[in-house]
Amino acid sequence: MTASPALLIAGHGTRDEAGADAFRRFVEELGRRHPELPVAGGFIELSPPPLGDAVAELVERGVRRFAAVPLMLVSAGHAKGDIPAALSRERDRHPGISYAYGRPLGPHPALLRVLERRIAEAADPSWDRAETTVLLVGRGSTDPDANAEVHKAARLLWEGRGYAGVETAFVSLAEPDVPGGLERCARLGARRIVVLPYFLFTGILPERVRRQTGEWAAERTGIEVRSADVIGPEPELLDLVWERYEEAVAGDLRMNCDSCVYRIALPGFEDKVGMPQRPHFHPDDDGHHHGHGHGVPSHAH
């Protein structure tokens, strides 16, 4: 029986030692959860161990095949270019190895549940959700596709959960910045705001979000502002990385099915799971008619 490919976790890296250590402990926990296969992790910059050392570690353990999962929330330049380039370089350094490359984590329903918990932990217990506005703060990128994914996460977090609104801001490289996002919330009438960092682990940028939030709130009266924690090494995150590993191994890199209401019971849309699909004809479609289409038993992309 052919052994399963090893698991390689690719992280971004941070100058914050606590954040880097959180990543390393997360990789160790994945290894404890899955003793049946080798697990290693490395960074593409800023923190040890570098990704190349993690690949070398696997090779020294006899690994010839592995699946690499980028431990990143959005698909920006690192996930799209830097990690694939680094893996290609390692393949040249270690002839005979092969790998599959997984997709970033994205706004998976499991992570949305964690974010919802973080909001509840930060908010005053007396706050009504209908009167609470959330400001989801992403890292920020020069890649508009990556920034759009943060907006998608904000929308999915708002849908069906009863918050007054979920606005979006970025801590670097993109607008609006944190003060700008808070100002937008205030102009929209928000009087209770939870600032939610869209980050996996602690680090310099999440701390900057917290600091800028505190500075903005100190200059405002009549607005209550709370800072939430990062996602952290929750069981949902461990399960999701394993899910991305299995996708990569099986070659099942699906489109947006993680947040598809016909597959996943999203809050407020539970009744749509498994609903038969019927074609909808537009006036300009060829073959347009007013009859009902034939139901499709399941939804697929």
C-alpha positions in Angstrom: 0.0 0.0 0.0 1.4 3.4 -1.0 2.0 5.7 2.0 0.1 9.0 2.1 2.0 12.1 1.1 3.6 14.1 3.9 2.1 17.4 5.0 4.0 20.6 4.6 2.6 23.8 6.2 3.8 27.1 4.5 3.6 30.2 6.7 4.2 33.8 6.0 6.5 34.7 8.8 6.6 37.5 11.3 9.1 39.6 13.3 6.9 38.9 16.4 8.4 35.9 18.2 5.1 35.0 19.9 3.4 34.8 16.5 6.2 32.7 15.0 6.1 30.4 18.0 2.3 30.0 17.7 2.8 28.8 14.1 5.5 26.3 15.2 3.3 24.9 18.0 0.4 24.7 15.5 2.5 22.5 13.2 3.6 20.3 16.2 -0.1 19.9 17.1 -0.9 18.8 13.6 1.8 16.2 13.8 0.5 14.9 17.1 -3.0 14.7 15.6 -1.7 12.8 12.5 1.1 10.5 13.6 0.5 8.4 10.5 2.4 10.8 8.3 5.3 13.2 8.5 4.3 16.9 9.2 6.6 19.9 8.9 6.3 23.6 8.6 8.3 26.6 7.5 8.2 30.3 6.7 8.8 32.1 3.4 10.3 35.1 5.2 11.2 36.8 8.5 11.0 33.7 10.8 12.8 30.4 11.3 12.6 27.8 10.1 12.6 28.7 6.4 10.5 26.7 4.1 13.5 25.1 2.5 14.6 23.7 5.9 11.2 22.2 6.4 11.4 20.5 3.0 14.9 19.2 3.8 13.6 17.9 7.1 11.0 15.9 5.2 13.5 14.6 2.7 15.8 13.5 5.5 12.9 11.5 6.9 12.6 9.6 3.6 9.7 11.7 2.2 9.4 11.8 -1.6 5.9 13.1 -1.9 4.1 15.8 0.1 1.2 18.2 -0.1 1.9 21.8 0.8 -0.9 23.9 2.4 -0.4 27.7 2.6 -1.4 28.7 6.1 -3.0 31.9 4.8 -6.5 33.4 4.8 -6.4 34.9 1.4 -4.7 34.2 -1.9 -2.3 37.1 -2.4 1.2 37.3 -3.8 2.7 34.9 -1.2 0.2 32.1 -1.9 0.1 32.8 -5.7 3.8 33.3 -6.4 6.3 33.2 -3.5 5.3 29.7 -2.1 5.0 28.0 -5.6 8.4 29.5 -6.5 10.0 28.3 -3.3 8.6 24.8 -3.8 9.8 24.7 -7.4 13.3 25.7 -6.1 13.2 22.9 -3.5 12.2 20.4 -6.2 15.4 21.3 -8.1 17.4 21.0 -4.9 16.0 17.6 -4.1 15.6 15.6 -7.4 12.9 13.0 -7.2 10.5 14.7 -4.9 7.0 15.7 -6.0 4.3 17.7 -4.4 0.7 18.9 -4.6 -0.1 22.5 -3.7 -3.3 23.2 -1.8 -5.3 26.4 -1.6 -5.4 29.0 1.1 -7.9 28.7 3.9 -10.4 31.4 2.8 -13.6 32.4 4.5 -14.5 28.8 5.5 -17.7 28.4 7.6 -15.6 26.9 10.4 -13.4 30.0 10.6 -16.5 32.2 10.5 -17.7 30.4 13.6 -14.5 31.1 15.3 -14.7 34.8 14.3 -18.3 34.9 15.7 -16.9 33.6 19.0 -14.2 36.2 19.0 -16.9 38.9 18.6 -18.9 37.5 21.4 -15.9 37.3 23.7 -15.0 41.0 23.0 -18.5 42.5 23.1 -20.2 43.5 26.4 -22.7 40.8 27.3 -25.4 43.4 27.4 -24.9 44.4 23.8 -27.6 43.4 21.3 -26.3 42.1 18.1 -28.7 44.2 16.1 -27.0 47.3 17.7 -23.4 46.0 17.3 -21.2 46.8 14.2 -18.2 44.7 13.4 -15.1 46.1 11.7 -13.2 43.2 10.1 -9.6 44.2 9.6 -7.5 42.3 7.0 -3.7 42.4 6.4 -4.1 44.4 3.2 -2.5 43.7 -0.2 -1.6 45.3 -3.5 -3.6 42.4 -5.0 -7.2 43.5 -5.4 -8.3 39.9 -5.5 -6.9 39.3 -2.1 -8.6 42.4 -0.7 -11.9 41.3 -2.3 -11.6 38.0 -0.4 -11.6 40.0 2.9 -14.8 41.8 1.8 -16.3 38.4 1.0 -15.4 37.2 4.5 -17.1 40.3 6.0 -20.2 39.7 4.0 -20.5 36.1 4.9 -19.9 37.0 8.6 -22.8 39.5 8.4 -25.3 37.3 6.5 -27.7 35.6 8.9 -26.0 36.5 12.1 -28.0 39.6 13.0 -25.2 42.2 13.4 -26.0 45.8 12.6 -23.3 45.6 10.0 -19.9 44.2 9.2 -17.5 46.7 7.6 -14.0 46.1 6.2 -10.7 47.8 6.7 -7.0 47.0 6.2 -3.9 47.5 8.4 -1.5 48.0 5.5 -1.2 48.5 1.7 -5.0 49.0 1.1 -7.7 51.4 2.0 -9.6 52.1 4.2 -7.1 51.9 7.0 -8.2 51.1 10.6 -9.1 54.7 11.6 -10.8 55.2 8.3 -12.9 52.1 8.8 -13.9 53.1 12.3 -14.8 56.5 11.0 -17.0 54.9 8.4 -18.7 52.8 11.1 -19.4 56.0 13.1 -20.8 57.9 10.1 -23.1 55.0 9.5 -24.5 55.5 13.0 -22.6 52.8 14.9 -22.3 53.4 18.6 -21.1 49.9 19.6 -18.2 48.6 17.5 -16.1 45.4 17.8 -12.9 45.5 15.8 -12.1 42.0 14.6 -8.6 41.3 13.3 -8.7 38.8 10.4 -5.5 37.1 11.3 -4.6 33.6 12.3 -2.0 34.3 15.0 -0.8 37.2 17.0 1.9 39.4 15.5 3.1 43.0 14.8 0.1 43.8 12.5 -2.7 42.5 14.8 -1.1 44.5 17.6 -1.0 47.6 15.3 -4.8 47.1 14.8 -5.3 47.0 18.5 -3.2 50.1 19.1 -4.8 52.1 16.3 -8.3 51.1 17.6 -7.4 52.3 21.1 -6.1 55.6 19.8 -9.2 56.2 17.7 -11.6 55.3 20.5 -9.8 57.5 23.0 -10.7 60.6 20.9 -14.4 59.7 20.6 -17.2 60.1 23.0 -20.5 58.3 22.8 -19.1 55.3 20.9 -18.1 52.1 22.7 -15.3 50.2 20.9 -13.9 46.8 21.8 -11.0 44.9 20.3 -11.3 41.2 19.6 -8.6 38.5 19.5 -7.1 36.8 16.4 -8.4 33.4 15.3 -5.7 31.4 17.1 -4.9 27.7 17.0 -8.5 26.5 17.4 -9.7 23.0 16.6 -11.6 24.4 13.6 -8.3 25.7 12.2 -6.6 22.4 12.7 -9.5 20.6 11.0 -9.5 23.0 8.1 -5.8 22.6 7.3 -6.4 18.8 7.2 -9.3 19.4 4.9 -7.1 21.4 2.6 -4.4 18.7 2.7 -7.0 16.0 1.7 -8.2 18.3 -1.2 -4.6 18.7 -2.4 -3.9 14.9 -2.2 -7.1 14.0 -4.0 -6.9 16.8 -6.6 -10.2 18.1 -5.4 -9.6 21.9 -5.5 -13.1 23.1 -5.6 -14.3 26.6 -6.4 -16.5 28.4 -3.8 -18.2 25.4 -2.3 -17.0 26.3 1.2 -19.5 29.0 1.4 -22.2 27.6 -1.0 -25.6 27.8 0.6 -26.6 24.6 -1.3 -23.8 22.6 0.4 -23.2 24.4 3.8 -25.8 25.3 6.4 -25.0 29.0 6.7 -26.9 30.9 9.4 -30.3 31.9 8.1 -30.0 29.8 5.0 -30.2 26.3 6.4 -33.2 25.4 4.3 -31.3 25.7 1.1 -28.9 22.8 1.8 -29.4 20.2 -0.9 -32.2 22.1 -2.5 -33.0 21.0 -6.1 -31.8 23.5 -8.7 -33.9 24.8 -11.5 -32.7 26.7 -14.6 -33.6 30.3 -14.7 -34.0 31.8 -18.1 -33.3 35.4 -18.9 -35.2 37.3 -21.6 -32.2 37.3 -23.9 -31.2 33.7 -23.5 -31.5 31.4 -26.5 -34.4 29.1 -26.0 -36.2 31.3 -23.5 -39.6 30.1 -22.4 -41.9 30.5 -19.5 -42.0 26.9 -18.5 -40.3 25.4 -15.4 -37.0 23.8 -15.8 -36.3 20.3 -14.6 -35.1 20.0 -11.1 -31.5 18.9 -10.6 -31.1 16.7 -7.5 -28.0 18.3 -6.1 -26.0 21.5 -6.5 -22.5 21.2 -8.0 -19.8 23.5 -9.3 
